[in-house]
Every structure is written in C-alpha cells, then in structure tokens.
Amino acid sequence: QIAVYMQGGAIGFFGGDIRNLMDDMKALRPTITPAVPRLLNRIFDKVQSGLNSSSLKRFLFNAALSSKENELRRGIIRNNTIWDKLVLGKVQDSMGGRIRLLVVGSAPLAGSVLTFMRCALGCVIVEGYGQTECVAPTTLTVQGDSTPEHVGPPIP
C-alpha cells in the first residue's frame, strides 16, 4: 500500500459483503488488484454458463479466445482488439474495466481459468506462492511468462 501511495495512487477496499464484491469492483475501477482463485473461477463459470444459450455466442467467444491466446503466446497482452470490444468487454467491465495487473494467490488456479482470464481481461496476471505471515510471496510468475499451472521462480 505504501508503494502505491508513493506513486500517487489511491487504495480502495471492498465494502465487506462478498455478495457485493463485483459492484465494488465496478465502483472502484482498480488498475491493480489482488484476487483469489475462487473469484476468478466464479467469473469463468458465469461466462461459460452464459454461452450455453446460443451457439453464435459460443462460436464468437471461442474465436475471440483463440485469437487472444495466439497473441498471448507471442507475448502480446492488450485489451483493445476488436474481440475486446465485441465479445470480451463485458468481462472487463465486470471488474471495473481498467485492470492492468492482477496478482493471484491463496490457492492454485486452474490453467484453463488463468488463460481465460489473461485473454478476457487483456492484462498481466501473475500467480504467487508464499505465506502471508512470512512476508508474503516466495515465488512469483515472471512477467511475460504465459505458461499456466506454475507459480514462477523463487523471489530473490
């Protein structure tokens, strides 16, 4: 928090009711945020269930993800493609629409969900492993490494 204040940033906290977390995200419009796999799994499940209603939606969504995954493999992370405007913008808006960095911890995150979130949000997402009571991260995903299902090398 101190580092954010030193850079002229602001800190926002959720209202305390987990049922209103997404409303808080829309109101706060964060650029950097921590997250837990449970939240990202919930977003993933909601999107997947919404695709069951229409084969056209499912086709467009799969095309968008395929295109974004190809970019991700080449190290391109962005949220200004035609796919972001047409298909993925709703996911981005659900988390405030401005996220540039998402730090995930507290439990393992499925590779499919991590890849989906990286493509859908068009931002850097890093996973960490450590213990909060021991000064937090022990390992952290290296920025630019889009390989899912690992938490990166030890932090020096």
C-alpha positions as CSV (number, residue, x, y, z in Angstrom):
1,Q,0.0,0.0,0.0
2,I,2.8,2.4,0.8
3,A,4.4,1.8,-2.6
4,V,1.0,2.7,-4.3
5,Y,0.7,5.9,-2.2
6,M,4.3,6.8,-3.0
7,Q,3.5,6.6,-6.7
8,G,0.4,8.9,-6.3
9,G,-2.1,6.1,-6.4
10,A,-5.2,5.5,-4.3
11,I,-6.3,2.4,-2.4
12,G,-9.8,1.1,-2.3
13,F,-11.3,-1.5,-0.1
14,F,-14.4,-3.6,-0.7
15,G,-17.5,-2.9,1.4
16,G,-17.2,-6.1,3.4
17,D,-20.0,-8.0,1.8
18,I,-18.7,-10.6,-0.6
19,R,-22.0,-10.7,-2.4
20,N,-21.4,-7.1,-3.5
21,L,-17.8,-7.5,-4.5
22,M,-18.4,-7.1,-8.2
23,D,-20.4,-3.9,-7.5
24,D,-17.5,-2.7,-5.5
25,M,-15.1,-3.5,-8.4
26,K,-17.3,-1.5,-10.8
27,A,-17.3,1.4,-8.4
28,L,-13.6,1.4,-7.6
29,R,-12.4,0.7,-11.1
30,P,-9.0,-0.7,-10.0
31,T,-5.9,-0.8,-12.1
32,I,-4.0,-3.2,-9.8
33,T,-5.8,-5.7,-7.7
34,P,-5.2,-8.9,-5.8
35,A,-7.5,-11.8,-6.4
36,V,-8.2,-15.3,-5.2
37,P,-8.9,-18.3,-7.5
38,R,-12.4,-18.6,-6.1
39,L,-13.4,-15.2,-7.6
40,L,-11.8,-15.9,-11.0
41,N,-13.5,-19.4,-11.0
42,R,-16.8,-17.7,-10.4
43,I,-16.3,-15.3,-13.3
44,F,-15.2,-18.2,-15.5
45,D,-18.2,-20.3,-14.6
46,K,-20.6,-17.4,-15.2
47,V,-19.2,-16.7,-18.6
48,Q,-19.3,-20.4,-19.5
49,S,-22.9,-20.8,-18.4
50,G,-23.9,-17.7,-20.5
51,L,-22.5,-19.4,-23.6
52,N,-24.9,-22.3,-23.4
53,S,-27.8,-20.1,-24.5
54,S,-26.6,-19.5,-28.1
55,S,-24.3,-21.3,-30.5
56,L,-23.5,-18.0,-32.2
57,K,-22.3,-16.6,-28.8
58,R,-20.2,-19.7,-28.2
59,F,-18.7,-19.5,-31.7
60,L,-17.7,-15.8,-31.3
61,F,-16.4,-16.4,-27.8
62,N,-14.2,-19.3,-28.9
63,A,-12.9,-17.3,-31.9
64,A,-12.1,-14.4,-29.6
65,L,-10.3,-16.6,-27.1
66,S,-8.3,-18.4,-29.9
67,S,-7.2,-15.1,-31.3
68,K,-6.2,-13.7,-27.9
69,E,-4.4,-17.0,-26.9
70,N,-2.3,-16.7,-30.1
71,E,-1.3,-13.2,-29.1
72,L,-0.6,-14.3,-25.5
73,R,1.8,-17.0,-26.8
74,R,3.7,-14.3,-28.7
75,G,3.9,-12.1,-25.6
76,I,1.2,-9.6,-26.7
77,I,-1.1,-8.6,-23.9
78,R,-3.7,-6.0,-24.7
79,N,-7.4,-5.2,-24.3
80,N,-8.1,-3.0,-27.3
81,T,-8.7,-5.6,-30.0
82,I,-12.0,-5.9,-32.0
83,W,-12.6,-9.1,-29.8
84,D,-12.4,-7.0,-26.7
85,K,-14.9,-4.5,-28.0
86,L,-17.4,-7.1,-29.3
87,V,-17.0,-10.1,-27.0
88,L,-14.8,-9.7,-24.0
89,G,-15.6,-6.2,-22.9
90,K,-18.4,-7.4,-20.6
91,V,-15.9,-9.5,-18.6
92,Q,-13.5,-6.5,-18.4
93,D,-16.3,-4.2,-17.3
94,S,-17.4,-6.6,-14.6
95,M,-14.0,-6.0,-12.9
96,G,-14.0,-2.2,-13.4
97,G,-12.7,-2.1,-16.9
98,R,-9.2,-0.7,-16.1
99,I,-7.2,-3.6,-14.6
100,R,-3.6,-3.7,-15.8
101,L,-2.2,-6.1,-13.2
102,L,-3.9,-8.9,-11.3
103,V,-2.0,-10.8,-8.6
104,V,-3.4,-14.2,-7.7
105,G,-2.7,-16.1,-4.6
106,S,-4.0,-18.2,-1.7
107,A,-4.7,-21.3,-3.7
108,P,-3.8,-23.0,-7.0
109,L,-5.6,-21.6,-10.1
110,A,-6.6,-24.0,-12.9
111,G,-4.6,-23.3,-16.1
112,S,-7.7,-23.1,-18.2
113,V,-9.1,-20.4,-15.9
114,L,-5.8,-18.5,-15.8
115,T,-5.5,-18.5,-19.6
116,F,-9.1,-17.4,-20.0
117,M,-8.7,-14.5,-17.5
118,R,-5.5,-13.4,-19.2
119,C,-7.2,-13.3,-22.6
120,A,-10.5,-11.9,-21.4
121,L,-9.0,-9.1,-19.2
122,G,-6.1,-8.4,-21.5
123,C,-3.8,-7.6,-18.6
124,V,-0.8,-9.1,-16.8
125,I,-1.8,-11.8,-14.4
126,V,0.8,-13.2,-12.1
127,E,0.4,-16.1,-9.6
128,G,2.3,-16.1,-6.4
129,Y,3.0,-18.7,-3.7
130,G,4.1,-18.0,-0.1
131,Q,2.8,-17.3,3.3
132,T,1.2,-14.1,4.4
133,E,2.5,-14.4,7.9
134,C,6.1,-14.8,6.5
135,V,6.2,-11.6,4.4
136,A,4.0,-13.0,1.6
137,P,5.4,-14.3,-1.7
138,T,8.1,-16.9,-2.0
139,T,7.7,-17.4,-5.8
140,L,6.0,-15.2,-8.4
141,T,5.3,-15.6,-12.1
142,V,7.7,-13.8,-14.3
143,Q,6.0,-11.1,-16.3
144,G,5.8,-12.2,-19.9
145,D,5.6,-15.9,-19.0
146,S,2.2,-17.0,-20.1
147,T,2.7,-20.7,-19.2
148,P,-0.2,-21.7,-16.8
149,E,0.0,-24.1,-13.8
150,H,3.1,-22.9,-12.2
151,V,3.9,-20.1,-9.8
152,G,7.3,-19.0,-11.2
153,P,10.8,-19.0,-9.7
154,P,11.7,-18.0,-6.1
155,I,11.9,-14.3,-5.5
156,P,15.5,-13.2,-4.6
